[in-house]
Amino acid sequence: MLVRHHPLQGAPLGTAREIVSFHYGPADTGRKVHVQASLHADELPGMLVAHHLRQRLAALEAAGALRAEFVVVPVANPVGLAQTVLLTNVGRFELGSGENFNRHYPALLAPVLARLEGRLGDDAVRNAQRIREALREVVAALPEPTELASQRKTLLGLACDAEVVLDLHCDCESLLHLYTGTALWPQAEPLARCTGAQVSLLASESGDNPFDETCSQIWWQLEAHFRGRHPVPMGCLSVTLELRGLADVSHPLAQADADALVAFFTHRGLIDGPAPALPPLLNDATPLAGTDVLSAPVSGLVVYRRELGERIGAGEVVFDVVEPISGQVHPVASRTDGLLFARESQRYARAGRALCKIAGREVVRSGKLSSD
Ligand SMILES: [Zn+2]
C-alpha cells in the first residue's frame, strides 16, 4: 500500500490542506479503480465505507489477490469539511463561491481531441490506452487558480484514467440508489445488484458537469466523434453511489457495503477469487429524466404522507405544506407513477425548495436534471 499526499494550491494564507490517496495492488497492469468518499463533505456514509474497504483491500493485497490498482480517497473534500457555520457543517457548496463541490468539473473533450487526432487505430484496447494517456496529459495541464479548482484537478487526476470510478455520496433520507451514464448500464447493472440499489438513474448529460460524468462522458463523446473510423470502448464505468441518508452511518451498513464493492470488483475480474453469485436486480434502471422532483409551492411546514420505498401513483399526494398562520394546507402530488426513493430531511421549507424524488419510467423533465 502506498500513501500519496496531494497539497492543494490556493489555500488561504497561513493554512494548508491536502488530499490523501491510498493505493493498493499493482500499478503496472493498466487496470485501475478509483473510489472516493464525501465529495459533498457532510455526506458521511461513504467515508465509513472507504474505511472498511481499505481494510479489505489491505488483506487482499497481502494475499496477492488484487489484479488492478485500487485508489481510495476517504476524504475527497477537505475544503468542505472545514466549513462549519454555527455548529453545522456546510459541505455541499463552497462558501466563498457558492459553487456545488460536485459540479463544474472542466469539459475535457476539446483538449483531449486535440491530442488524439492521428493517434488512434483499429484496436479498441490500444485506443483506450491512448485516450487514457491523453486524459492524464490534459488533466495535468489544467490550471488551478483557486483551492476549489486545485481540489477538482487533484481528484480528476487520480480518477481520469481508471476503468471504474465510484463516487460515494448520500441523500438526505434515502434508499440506496445510483446515477450513471445511459451507455454504462450494462457495466453498472452488476454493481446495482451487488449493492442492492433500489433505483438506478441513467442520463447521458445531467447538467453542470458532476464528477462522475466528467470521468465517463468523454468516452461516449469520443465514440461518437470517431464512429466509423476508430473503435472507442466505454472505457470508464463511473457511478455516483448514493449510500442511503445522511444519518445512515453505521458499521453494519458500511461493512456490508464494502463487502458488496469487493463482490462487484471480483465479478469484474479486478480481484482474484470465485465469481460471486449476483443477487437479483431489485428494480429496472429508469431515466433520470423520469424522476419527478416535487417542490414546496409555498413556504411552510412539510408533512410527508408517504414513506420511502412506497410506490406512488400519478396524482397521489406525497406531502402537504402547511401554512400555520393562514391555516391553508397545500397538498403536493406526484406527476408520475414511480418509487419514492429520497426525501429532504428538514421539515420547514421555503417556497420552491425541492423536497422529494420519485423514480418513474416516463420522461417528465428536461434540461438540467441534477439537483442544485
Ligand atoms: Zn452528494
Residues whose N, C-alpha, C, O or C-beta is under 5 A from the ligand:
A	BS01	ZN	H40 E43 H169 C170
